[in-house]
Amino acid sequence: MVLDGMRGLSSKADADISSNPAERGDVEGGVDDVDIEKIEKVYKKIDRRIIPAFWLLYFLISAIRSNVGLAQTMNMSSGHDLAQKLHLSEKEISTGLALFYVAYVLFDCPSNLIMTKLSPRVWMARIVCAVGIIGSCFAAIKAAWSLYLLRFLLGVVTAGVWPGMAFYLTLFYPPSRIGKRIGMYFTASQVSAAVVGLVSAGFQEMDGLSGLVGFQWMFLLWGIPAVILGVVLLWWLPDRPSVPGTRKTSQGLMKWFPAPKPALTGEDAQIHYEDLTRVYHVRPWSARDLLVILIDWRLWPLVLMYFGVVGVGIGTQLYGTVIISAIDSTFTGVQTSLLFAPIWIMDLIAILLVTPISDRFHHYRALFFSAAVCIQIAGLLTTTFAPTSTPWARYGGLLMVGFGLGPTVPICTTWSSEIFQHRYGEVGVAAATALVTGLGNLGSITTTYALYTGWPDDAMKGPHQYRKSNLTMIGILGVSIFSAFTMVILLSIFGNKPSANVLGIGNSESDAGRFQDRAARRENQQRGFGRMWYSRK
């Protein structure tokens, strides 16, 4: 029944885009006599310019954001962990962790909308540079108030990074190619979690050096490379593409920033323009446009999907070492840090396996998303109910959680971009991805403030420690699955036609033609497993 509904959704979407079969072409056969090989080379050329830079950016931001979680268990035996060094209660730590996400929720959408008005590359560079500065300042925290202040400021400057990266990709790629790219740089978060866990063992050996404890060295040394990267990105990241043959002049504050080399030139630029014409013709948006997007029912199932998976993801990231310590109290701080890393290696493997396939079968994103969430639920059940006499079985449950987490955030973000770019254009992507990630991060506030160490009764040592928190996370994951299938059913009924209210299309054929470029017509059909590496000559 679910598959039938998804097929119905695909048919409905095809009808929304074009009712004339002559306008629809196969990806392999080409649309409007497109040479697919040339298109593939163009997008690979863009990959080499954007993806490595985004990977480094997200690696450092993820490391700085998650350091507080590791600081809770570093050098605990010598009394130099975060709580003992600053004389913090578990509730104070939970409050500090949650304040980051409060700021993130408040400033996520404004940050992304500012990015549409300014240079996207400058805004991304600003984010990572500011994160590095605030991250280094954590080395100077002395009490609860300074933890609260810096966590809130870190949330302010980080806000917009995830939806901003997704928005940036839509300037260069069609929706059916975005999921794989998001997955490629999202692996930075998993590698970061693993590396931060491993490197923290080294920082613990630096405890007491020059009067700083281990976690202070960690905060300081992770922040410095982020500042350096922010400066480098001003030269490296390409600005939004311009119509071939036109020259873009910087105005206002942009005149003071270095002009980067264009992502594409010559024939490559012309091919990209003809394939993705919609991104070259930007329509100014207003507050009324934002209101139309905000009241669109399509937004809210996506928010609930994101709420569940990001809540579990952040909960695992911040409290993973705490959960591992509860599984076996004999683990030392270094052992706990080392056992934390494989969770994110499993996460990375799942991203690399699933997100490229979800792009090739982009009509079935809800199915890929829900299957991954089910693996998370199975892992949490294993961690919760496996006998306490078998700690490695309970740890295996955490590895399952990591594997299931991997594809969910990239798929949810990609689906948001796919739906709202088709319906509202550029402002739809910017607003919807920011609202989905911003409001969805209320799940992060829930897990950081109300669960685990933030739930005193549940944190009491014993065979059932953190059981209620784990079951709560299973419940919010159930909401994510329900929301995904609700979205499928509603889209199959109501469709996803471009909105005349925001796009202004329907008044002329040329306006509609700008939105329905070659890539949009080609994406009516899924690529499937055609043109895989093993089938090319």
C-alpha positions as semicolon CSV with decimal commas, in nm:
position;residue;x (nm);y (nm);z (nm)
1;M;0,000;0,000;0,000
2;V;0,282;0,238;0,088
3;L;0,466;0,166;-0,237
4;D;0,146;0,220;-0,432
5;G;0,105;0,556;-0,261
6;M;0,461;0,652;-0,351
7;R;0,405;0,551;-0,712
8;G;0,094;0,762;-0,706
9;L;0,298;1,052;-0,572
10;S;0,548;1,012;-0,856
11;S;0,271;1,012;-1,113
12;K;0,111;1,316;-0,952
13;A;0,442;1,503;-0,949
14;D;0,498;1,420;-1,314
15;A;0,159;1,561;-1,396
16;D;0,239;1,877;-1,199
17;I;0,555;1,935;-1,400
18;S;0,434;1,857;-1,748
19;S;0,121;1,712;-1,899
20;N;0,282;1,677;-2,242
21;P;0,468;1,346;-2,290
22;A;0,681;1,505;-2,559
23;E;0,830;1,735;-2,296
24;R;0,944;1,450;-2,078
25;G;1,263;1,265;-2,156
26;D;1,453;0,975;-2,011
27;V;1,771;1,042;-1,818
28;E;1,960;0,795;-2,028
29;G;1,808;0,901;-2,356
30;G;1,843;1,271;-2,287
31;V;1,610;1,569;-2,282
32;D;1,625;1,835;-2,553
33;D;1,922;1,645;-2,708
34;V;2,129;1,680;-2,391
35;D;2,461;1,496;-2,381
36;I;2,440;1,326;-2,042
37;E;2,814;1,257;-2,034
38;K;2,885;1,630;-2,060
39;I;2,633;1,709;-1,785
40;E;2,792;1,449;-1,556
41;K;3,136;1,603;-1,613
42;V;3,004;1,952;-1,534
43;Y;2,858;1,842;-1,200
44;K;3,174;1,651;-1,111
45;K;3,376;1,965;-1,179
46;I;3,150;2,156;-0,938
47;D;3,193;1,874;-0,686
48;R;3,570;1,924;-0,681
49;R;3,525;2,291;-0,604
50;I;3,254;2,273;-0,335
51;I;3,238;1,935;-0,160
52;P;3,593;1,919;-0,009
53;A;3,556;2,274;0,125
54;F;3,216;2,194;0,275
55;W;3,355;1,874;0,423
56;L;3,629;2,061;0,609
57;L;3,385;2,332;0,716
58;Y;3,135;2,085;0,861
59;F;3,409;1,870;1,017
60;L;3,540;2,161;1,225
61;I;3,197;2,299;1,317
62;S;3,080;1,952;1,428
63;A;3,395;1,900;1,634
64;I;3,362;2,235;1,813
65;R;2,992;2,185;1,874
66;S;3,034;1,840;2,030
67;N;3,342;1,906;2,245
68;V;3,129;1,988;2,549
69;G;2,988;1,636;2,545
70;L;3,334;1,482;2,565
71;A;3,447;1,730;2,830
72;Q;3,198;1,568;3,069
73;T;3,410;1,252;3,099
74;M;3,766;1,372;3,027
75;N;4,016;1,329;3,315
76;M;3,731;1,240;3,549
77;S;3,952;1,029;3,777
78;S;4,173;1,330;3,851
79;G;3,877;1,563;3,906
80;H;3,939;1,764;3,590
81;D;3,624;1,685;3,395
82;L;3,387;1,970;3,312
83;A;3,152;1,921;3,606
84;Q;3,415;1,885;3,877
85;K;3,646;2,157;3,746
86;L;3,369;2,418;3,723
87;H;3,162;2,280;4,014
88;L;2,858;2,226;3,789
89;S;2,555;2,014;3,862
90;E;2,415;1,777;3,598
91;K;2,120;2,011;3,553
92;E;2,350;2,307;3,490
93;I;2,538;2,111;3,224
94;S;2,211;2,007;3,058
95;T;2,095;2,370;3,060
96;G;2,420;2,480;2,898
97;L;2,392;2,214;2,630
98;A;2,030;2,307;2,557
99;L;2,100;2,682;2,526
100;F;2,297;2,618;2,207
101;Y;1,986;2,477;2,041
102;V;1,761;2,752;2,176
103;A;1,980;3,007;1,995
104;Y;2,000;2,781;1,690
105;V;1,622;2,757;1,664
106;L;1,578;3,133;1,703
107;F;1,843;3,239;1,450
108;D;1,842;2,953;1,195
109;C;1,579;3,095;0,959
110;P;1,695;3,460;0,977
111;S;2,052;3,350;0,903
112;N;1,948;3,154;0,596
113;L;1,731;3,436;0,462
114;I;2,017;3,685;0,505
115;M;2,229;3,446;0,302
116;T;1,991;3,480;0,005
117;K;2,038;3,858;0,009
118;L;2,417;3,858;0,056
119;S;2,694;3,652;-0,098
120;P;2,643;3,286;0,008
121;R;3,018;3,214;0,011
122;V;3,088;3,515;0,236
123;W;2,813;3,408;0,475
124;M;2,945;3,051;0,497
125;A;3,297;3,183;0,562
126;R;3,158;3,414;0,831
127;I;2,988;3,121;1,005
128;V;3,293;2,896;1,033
129;C;3,522;3,186;1,134
130;A;3,285;3,295;1,412
131;V;3,241;2,937;1,533
132;G;3,619;2,904;1,563
133;I;3,647;3,223;1,769
134;I;3,365;3,130;2,009
135;G;3,489;2,771;2,027
136;S;3,834;2,883;2,141
137;C;3,678;3,106;2,406
138;F;3,542;2,792;2,577
139;A;3,895;2,738;2,710
140;A;3,834;3,035;2,942
141;I;3,505;2,922;3,100
142;K;3,514;2,951;3,479
143;A;3,156;2,898;3,597
144;A;2,804;2,810;3,492
145;W;2,724;3,159;3,364
146;S;3,018;3,158;3,120
147;L;2,914;2,812;2,994
148;Y;2,560;2,942;2,938
149;L;2,679;3,255;2,759
150;L;2,924;3,081;2,527
151;R;2,688;2,796;2,440
152;F;2,418;3,049;2,349
153;L;2,663;3,255;2,141
154;L;2,787;2,938;1,971
155;G;2,427;2,862;1,874
156;V;2,383;3,216;1,735
157;V;2,691;3,201;1,510
158;T;2,632;2,838;1,405
159;A;2,268;2,900;1,310
160;G;2,212;2,867;0,939
161;V;2,511;2,646;0,863
162;W;2,320;2,326;0,782
163;P;2,029;2,478;0,585
164;G;2,274;2,728;0,438
165;M;2,487;2,449;0,294
166;A;2,177;2,283;0,149
167;F;2,064;2,615;-0,001
168;Y;2,410;2,671;-0,147
169;L;2,396;2,333;-0,322
170;T;2,063;2,419;-0,488
171;L;2,243;2,704;-0,668
172;F;2,456;2,446;-0,850
173;Y;2,267;2,113;-0,855
174;P;1,914;1,990;-0,937
175;P;1,721;1,832;-0,646
176;S;1,778;1,469;-0,751
177;R;2,154;1,519;-0,720
178;I;2,158;1,695;-0,384
179;G;2,109;1,402;-0,145
180;K;2,434;1,234;-0,245
181;R;2,624;1,563;-0,207
182;I;2,473;1,635;0,133
183;G;2,567;1,282;0,235
184;M;2,924;1,337;0,114
185;Y;2,991;1,635;0,339
186;F;2,764;1,508;0,618
187;T;3,018;1,228;0,663
188;A;3,238;1,501;0,809
189;S;3,015;1,504;1,116
190;Q;3,062;1,130;1,166
191;V;3,436;1,141;1,104
192;S;3,451;1,439;1,337
193;A;3,267;1,254;1,613
194;A;3,503;0,959;1,576
195;V;3,819;1,172;1,550
196;V;3,717;1,402;1,837
197;G;3,661;1,096;2,052
198;L;4,001;0,951;1,961
199;V;4,191;1,280;1,984
200;S;4,034;1,358;2,320
201;A;4,237;1,070;2,457
202;G;4,548;1,269;2,358
203;F;4,414;1,590;2,508
204;Q;4,364;1,404;2,834
205;E;4,739;1,334;2,836
206;M;4,796;1,712;2,813
207;D;4,606;1,767;3,138
208;G;4,790;2,021;3,354
209;L;5,019;2,144;3,075
210;S;5,076;2,523;3,109
211;G;4,809;2,532;3,377
212;L;4,527;2,416;3,149
213;V;4,325;2,099;3,198
214;G;4,265;1,855;2,912
215;F;3,929;1,986;2,795
216;Q;4,060;2,346;2,786
217;W;4,335;2,242;2,547
218;M;4,071;2,066;2,338
219;F;3,852;2,377;2,309
220;L;4,147;2,603;2,224
221;L;4,316;2,388;1,961
222;W;3,997;2,299;1,772
223;G;3,894;2,664;1,738
224;I;4,212;2,795;1,572
225;P;4,190;2,593;1,244
226;A;3,825;2,694;1,205
227;V;3,923;3,063;1,200
228;I;4,192;2,993;0,939
229;L;3,947;2,795;0,723
230;G;3,694;3,079;0,734
231;V;3,949;3,314;0,578
232;V;4,052;3,061;0,310
233;L;3,691;2,998;0,204
234;L;3,654;3,362;0,095
235;W;3,893;3,283;-0,190
236;W;3,794;2,923;-0,257
237;L;3,415;2,890;-0,260
238;P;3,249;3,008;-0,583
239;D;2,977;3,270;-0,570
240;R;2,628;3,206;-0,708
241;P;2,646;3,137;-1,083
242;S;2,589;3,419;-1,332
243;V;2,431;3,397;-1,678
244;P;2,708;3,311;-1,928
245;G;2,832;3,619;-2,108
246;T;2,748;3,857;-1,824
247;R;2,991;4,008;-1,579
248;K;2,899;4,034;-1,213
249;T;3,007;4,346;-1,025
250;S;3,028;4,357;-0,647
251;Q;2,832;4,626;-0,469
252;G;2,818;4,763;-0,115
253;L;3,015;4,564;0,141
254;M;3,086;4,289;-0,113
255;K;3,338;4,518;-0,283
256;W;3,570;4,465;0,012
257;F;3,582;4,088;-0,024
258;P;3,802;3,904;-0,276
259;A;3,629;3,787;-0,594
260;P;3,664;3,409;-0,633
261;K;3,720;3,224;-0,958
262;P;3,385;3,119;-1,122
263;A;3,284;2,758;-1,066
264;L;3,243;2,705;-1,443
265;T;3,359;2,881;-1,757
266;G;3,312;2,847;-2,133
267;E;3,109;2,553;-2,260
268;D;3,069;2,410;-1,910
269;A;2,900;2,731;-1,792
270;Q;2,664;2,725;-2,092
271;I;2,570;2,360;-2,031
272;H;2,497;2,432;-1,666
273;Y;2,288;2,737;-1,755
274;E;2,073;2,538;-1,999
275;D;2,038;2,248;-1,757
276;L;1,954;2,450;-1,443
277;T;1,811;2,776;-1,578
278;R;1,589;2,827;-1,271
279;V;1,879;2,925;-1,042
280;Y;1,998;3,201;-1,275
281;H;1,672;3,397;-1,264
282;V;1,614;3,498;-0,903
283;R;1,285;3,660;-0,811
284;P;1,293;3,904;-0,515
285;W;1,089;3,781;-0,221
286;S;0,890;3,961;0,047
287;A;0,747;3,897;0,394
288;R;0,424;3,787;0,227
289;D;0,613;3,514;0,043
290;L;0,753;3,387;0,374
291;L;0,405;3,379;0,524
292;V;0,277;3,169;0,234
293;I;0,560;2,920;0,290
294;L;0,509;2,917;0,667
295;I;0,140;2,818;0,639
296;D;0,204;2,552;0,374
297;W;0,104;2,219;0,527
298;R;0,398;2,045;0,352
299;L;0,637;2,209;0,598
300;W;0,510;2,048;0,916
301;P;0,549;1,674;0,845
302;L;0,910;1,750;0,748
303;V;0,963;1,938;1,076
304;L;0,835;1,639;1,275
305;M;1,053;1,401;1,074
306;Y;1,358;1,611;1,150
307;F;1,255;1,661;1,515
308;G;1,283;1,291;1,588
309;V;1,603;1,200;1,407
310;V;1,804;1,509;1,501
311;G;1,692;1,476;1,863
312;V;1,824;1,119;1,877
313;G;2,136;1,215;1,683
314;I;2,230;1,502;1,913
315;G;2,137;1,299;2,218
316;T;2,372;1,024;2,104
317;Q;2,645;1,274;2,018
318;L;2,633;1,459;2,349
319;Y;2,549;1,171;2,581
320;G;2,711;0,879;2,396
321;T;3,007;0,866;2,633
322;V;2,771;0,894;2,930
323;I;2,561;0,602;2,802
324;I;2,873;0,392;2,740
325;S;2,991;0,462;3,095
326;A;2,652;0,348;3,224
327;I;2,673;0,024;3,022
328;D;2,993;-0,073;3,205
329;S;3,112;0,140;3,495
330;T;3,460;-0,018;3,480
331;F;3,545;0,165;3,155
332;T;3,808;0,436;3,202
333;G;3,772;0,782;3,047
334;V;4,012;0,690;2,764
335;Q;3,830;0,362;2,694
336;T;3,498;0,544;2,685
337;S;3,636;0,795;2,433
338;L;3,772;0,514;2,214
339;L;3,441;0,322;2,222
340;F;3,255;0,637;2,123
341;A;3,428;0,653;1,784
342;P;3,287;0,332;1,621
343;I;2,930;0,462;1,662
344;W;3,010;0,735;1,409
345;I;3,204;0,504;1,181
346;M;2,883;0,301;1,147
347;D;2,699;0,627;1,083
348;L;2,945;0,717;0,806
349;I;2,915;0,375;0,638
350;A;2,536;0,408;0,625
351;I;2,558;0,755;0,469
352;L;2,791;0,636;0,194
353;L;2,570;0,335;0,121
354;V;2,222;0,483;0,136
355;T;2,224;0,849;0,028
356;P;2,348;0,786;-0,331
357;I;2,078;0,522;-0,379
358;S;1,811;0,752;-0,236
359;D;1,904;1,005;-0,507
360;R;1,869;0,744;-0,779
361;F;1,526;0,647;-0,643
362;H;1,424;0,994;-0,529
363;H;1,051;0,917;-0,549
364;Y;1,098;0,681;-0,252
365;R;1,278;0,906;-0,005
366;A;1,019;0,839;0,267
367;L;1,088;0,464;0,245
368;F;1,465;0,507;0,278
369;F;1,412;0,746;0,569
370;S;1,170;0,517;0,757
371;A;1,384;0,205;0,713
372;A;1,682;0,387;0,867
373;V;1,467;0,509;1,158
374;C;1,352;0,150;1,224
375;I;1,717;0,047;1,262
376;Q;1,763;0,320;1,523
377;I;1,460;0,195;1,715
378;A;1,594;-0,161;1,709
379;G;1,929;-0,036;1,839
380;L;1,775;0,162;2,124
381;L;1,565;-0,139;2,225
382;T;1,879;-0,354;2,231
383;T;2,073;-0,101;2,440
384;T;1,781;-0,067;2,681
385;F;1,670;-0,427;2,731
386;A;1,978;-0,643;2,667
387;P;2,091;-0,810;2,993
388;T;2,328;-0,602;3,204
389;S;2,551;-0,910;3,218
390;T;2,621;-0,868;2,845
391;P;2,750;-0,509;2,811
392;W;2,886;-0,570;2,462
393;A;2,539;-0,657;2,338
394;R;2,412;-0,327;2,476
395;Y;2,704;-0,147;2,315
396;G;2,613;-0,321;1,987
397;G;2,275;-0,151;2,013
398;L;2,451;0,187;2,007
399;L;2,631;0,082;1,689
400;M;2,292;0,007;1,534
401;V;2,169;0,351;1,639
402;G;2,471;0,504;1,468
403;F;2,406;0,313;1,145
404;G;2,041;0,413;1,140
405;L;2,116;0,778;1,210
406;G;2,346;0,820;0,911
407;P;2,108;0,868;0,614
408;T;1,812;1,028;0,794
409;V;1,920;1,392;0,820
410;P;2,055;1,414;0,461
411;I;1,739;1,251;0,323
412;C;1,508;1,478;0,523
413;T;1,700;1,790;0,418
414;T;1,709;1,682;0,054
415;W;1,338;1,605;0,047
416;S;1,266;1,949;0,195
417;S;1,473;2,117;-0,078
418;E;1,315;1,901;-0,347
419;I;0,959;1,982;-0,247
420;F;0,999;2,352;-0,176
421;Q;1,229;2,440;-0,463
422;H;0,974;2,295;-0,705
423;R;0,692;2,478;-0,532
424;Y;0,847;2,815;-0,439
425;G;1,189;2,844;-0,601
426;E;1,494;2,985;-0,421
427;V;1,311;3,147;-0,131
428;G;1,129;2,819;-0,073
429;V;1,455;2,630;-0,028
430;A;1,606;2,897;0,197
431;A;1,299;2,933;0,421
432;A;1,183;2,571;0,430
433;T;1,521;2,409;0,500
434;A;1,588;2,667;0,773
435;L;1,247;2,619;0,932
436;V;1,270;2,240;0,914
437;T;1,615;2,232;1,072
438;G;1,546;2,519;1,312
439;L;1,211;2,399;1,445
440;G;1,325;2,037;1,417
441;N;1,609;2,118;1,653
442;L;1,351;2,151;1,928
443;G;1,415;1,777;1,939
444;S;1,774;1,857;2,032
445;I;1,654;2,079;2,316
446;T;1,432;1,796;2,438
447;T;1,711;1,538;2,447
448;T;1,979;1,768;2,589
449;Y;1,771;1,934;2,859
450;A;1,502;1,683;2,957
451;L;1,667;1,344;2,901
452;Y;1,964;1,152;3,040
453;T;2,157;1,367;3,291
454;G;1,879;1,627;3,266
455;W;1,633;1,369;3,407
456;P;1,763;1,304;3,762
457;D;1,537;1,008;3,841
458;D;1,634;0,835;3,516
459;A;2,006;0,909;3,566
460;M;2,021;0,721;3,898
461;K;2,274;0,441;3,879
462;G;2,134;0,091;3,852
463;P;2,023;-0,171;3,596
464;H;1,754;0,063;3,456
465;Q;1,970;0,376;3,425
466;Y;1,857;0,590;3,126
467;R;1,582;0,342;3,034
468;K;1,309;0,607;3,033
469;S;1,525;0,840;2,822
470;N;1,587;0,566;2,566
471;L;1,215;0,484;2,547
472;T;1,133;0,853;2,503
473;M;1,371;0,867;2,206
474;I;1,200;0,561;2,059
475;G;0,868;0,744;2,090
476;I;0,987;1,053;1,901
477;L;1,134;0,830;1,631
478;G;0,790;0,676;1,591
479;V;0,655;1,027;1,529
480;S;0,916;1,070;1,254
481;I;0,803;0,755;1,073
482;F;0,437;0,849;1,104
483;S;0,510;1,196;0,965
484;A;0,702;1,057;0,666
485;F;0,413;0,837;0,556
486;T;0,161;1,112;0,627
487;M;0,360;1,331;0,388
488;V;0,352;1,064;0,117
489;I;-0,023;1,019;0,145
490;L;-0,099;1,392;0,144
491;L;0,131;1,461;-0,152
492;S;-0,034;1,181;-0,348
493;I;-0,370;1,348;-0,286
494;F;-0,286;1,719;-0,321
495;G;0,031;1,711;-0,534
496;N;0,308;1,970;-0,531
497;K;0,242;2,218;-0,810
498;P;0,452;2,537;-0,835
499;S;0,285;2,812;-0,635
500;A;0,166;3,106;-0,844
501;N;0,144;3,316;-0,525
502;V;0,521;3,320;-0,473
503;L;0,671;3,237;-0,811
504;G;0,442;3,457;-1,014
505;I;0,425;3,187;-1,279
506;G;0,124;3,110;-1,485
507;N;0,109;3,466;-1,618
508;S;0,329;3,383;-1,914
509;E;0,485;3,080;-2,076
510;S;0,832;3,230;-2,037
511;D;0,795;3,252;-1,658
512;A;0,693;2,888;-1,636
513;G;0,970;2,789;-1,876
514;R;1,233;2,940;-1,650
515;F;1,125;2,711;-1,371
516;Q;1,086;2,398;-1,586
517;D;1,441;2,369;-1,714
518;R;1,607;2,061;-1,858
519;A;1,694;1,915;-1,519
520;A;1,334;1,955;-1,394
521;R;1,194;1,773;-1,699
522;R;1,462;1,504;-1,683
523;E;1,392;1,434;-1,317
524;N;1,039;1,313;-1,383
525;Q;1,198;0,971;-1,418
526;Q;1,428;0,815;-1,164
527;R;1,781;0,723;-1,266
528;G;1,758;0,389;-1,089
529;F;2,073;0,177;-1,119
530;G;2,138;0,289;-1,476
531;R;2,477;0,442;-1,557
532;M;2,642;0,304;-1,245
533;W;3,022;0,284;-1,251
534;Y;3,016;-0,089;-1,327
535;S;2,788;-0,044;-1,632
536;R;2,999;0,223;-1,805
537;K;3,231;0,131;-2,086
